[in-house]
Amino acid sequence: MRARLSGGHFRMLNEKLYTCTGKEALDYFNENPALFDMYHSGYQEQMSHWPELPVNIIVKWLKDHSPSLVIADFGCGDARLAKSVKNKVFSFDLVSNDPSVIACDMSNTPLNSSSVDVAVFCLSLMGINFPNYLQEAQRVLKPSGWLLIAEVKSRFDPNTGGADPNKFSKAVCDLGFAPVSKDFSNKMFIMFYFKKKEKQNSKSKEIQWPELKPCLYKRR
């Protein structure tokens, strides 16, 4: 019964995170930080059923690159990424239960412009204003910096109401990135790899962002 109650709270919190802005989520959890712990307990339970975790794919990618690369982990959760690599990692999330995690709205981090080499979003494009998170990543990345995005596969399945992954890629490119690769091989999540363009277009254009549907977990 306790597990069912906990699962119900997780699904409620999960739906809220997908259907509000980052600022609203920050204010919500600031008022009751214990709810953030409840959310992450439920999240870890869901992840325990996945045969492979996207954070491990990202860790492997980073270990195949220079340890001198500076990383910004947007929506870091338990900061597993920072604990798994030798790189300098700035870990951001809505609540900080760890001295290494900076609590903030991911659309407004304390990082300087053009200050990091890799920006990571691992299952963290959750708010309805997710384009603002990617705009912030574009701001803090150095020219030719990497943008790594892992997302739940169903959110990019047009056959079930998900976004067209090509339209999403085009929107990210219109933000000032070049596509490098994408990986659809995993049944649970997809990976996008982009690089920030050396020269940014000085003319700002309106970007057509596709809607990313919420990932709502069913009762087990």
N, C-alpha and C positions, 0 to 999 in steps of 0.2 A: 504494500500500500504506500509506504514511504517512497519507494522507487517510482511508482506511478505518479505520485504527487510531485516529486522532483522533476520527472519527465514533463509533466504538464507545465510547470513553471518555466522550464527550459524552452519549450515550444512557444510559450507566450512571449518570453524575452527575445527569442530568436526572431519572431515575427515583427516585434517592435523595432529591432535594429534594422531590419530590411525595409521598414516603412516609415522611417523618420530621418531627419537630417543628422549629420554628425554632431552638430551643436546641441540638438535636442537630446541625442543619446548621451552626450557628455554631461549635460545638466541632470538627466534622469539618474545616471549612475552616481553622480556626485552627491545627490540627495540620499541615496541608499547604496553604498559600495558593496554591501553584502549580496545584492542582486547580481553584481558582476561575477562574484565567486560562484553563485548558483548557476549563472549562465555558462561559465567556463567548465564547471563540473559536468554539465549536460553535454557541452560541446566535446569534451574528452571522451565521454561515453559513446557519442555518435562516431567519433574518429576511430574508436577501438574496433569498429566493425569494418573499417576500410582495409583492404589487403595491402595497400601502399599509401603512404602519406606524402602529399606534395612538398611539405617542408623538407623531407629527406631528399627529394629530387633537387631542390634548390641548394641544399647543403652540399650535395655532390657537385653541382655546377660550380659553386663557389670554390670548392676545394680543387677544382680543375683550373682555377684561375689564380691570379696573384693574391697572396694574403695581405698585400698592401692596399687593396681596394677598400674604400670606405663605403659602408652600407647603411641605408635607411630602411628599416623594417616597419612598414605601415600596417598597424593592426597585429602586433607581435604576439598577443596572447601571453603565454608563459615564458616568452623570450627564448624559446628553444633554439631558434636560429643563432642568436648571439652566443649561446652556450656551446654551440656545436662547431664553430669556426674560430680561426685565429684573428680574423679581420676585426677592425674597429667597427662596431655596429651601434647605430642609434636606434633604439627600440621604442616605438610609439604605440600607445593604446589609450582607451578611454579612462582606465583606472590603473594606478601603479601599486602593485603589491610587492614590488621588487625594486631595490634602489637603482637598478640598471634601466628600468622602464620609465619613460617620460609620459605622464598623463596629459593628453591634449586632444583637441579636435584635429583629425588628420588633414583637414584642409588648411590648417594654420599651425605649422610646426615652428619651433624656435631655430631651425637651421638657416644658415646663410645661403644665399643664392649661389648656384654652381659650386657646391661644397662636397657633394658625394659622388661616388662612382657607380653605385648600384642602388636602385630603388626596388623594393620587394613588396608585392601585395599577395599574400598567401591566404586565399579564401576570405579576403577582407574588404572587397568592394561592396559593402553592405548598405550604406545609406542611400536614400533617394538622390542625394547630391554627390554620388560617386565621381562624376566628372571633376568636381572641385578637388578631390583627393589626387586625381591624376594630374591636374593642373599644378598642384603643389609639388608633386614629384618632378614634373617638368622644370619647375623653378629651381629646386634644390640640386638637380643633377648637373654635373659638368657636361660640356659638349662631348659627344660620343659616349656618354654614360649609358649604362644598361637599365632597362625597365623590365622586370620579370613579374608576370602575373599568372597566378594559379587560381582557377575558379571551378566551381562545381559544374560538371559537364551539362547537366540539364538546363542551366541558365543560358546555354548557347546552342540549344537544339530548337530550330525554328519549327520543327514538326510537332512540338509539344508546347508552343507558346514562348519559347526562348528567343533570345536575340540572334540575329544572323552574325556569325563570327567575322565575316568579311566586312560587314558594316561597322562592327566594333573596331576592327583593325584600322579601317579607313578613318574613323573618328580619332583614334589615338595618333595616327599619322598626321592628320590635320592639326593636331596639337603641337606637332614639331618633332615627331619621331619617324624613324624608318623601320619597317618590319624586317626582322632577321629570320625568325622561324616560329612555327607553332606545332604543338604535339598533341594529337587527339588519341594517342594509342591507349591511354588509361581509361577504363570504363567509368571511373568515378569523377575524374577532373581533367581539365585541359590546361595546357601551358602556352603562354604567349611570351615571346622574346622580342624586345624592341631596343633600338639604340637612338639616343637623342641626336638630332641632326647637328652637325658642326655649325651651320649657318641657319639661324632662325628667321622666318618670314616676319618682317617688321609690320606688315599689314595683318591686323587681326581679323580673322574670318569667323563667321558663325558656324559652329561645329554641330553637325546633326548626330547627336548621341542616341543610340538605340536604348530602349528601356530594358534594364536587366531585371527579370522577374525574381521575386523573392524565392529563396530556397527554403521551403517549409517542410519540416520533418514530420513524418507520419508517426502515430503512436505504435510502438512495438508490442 
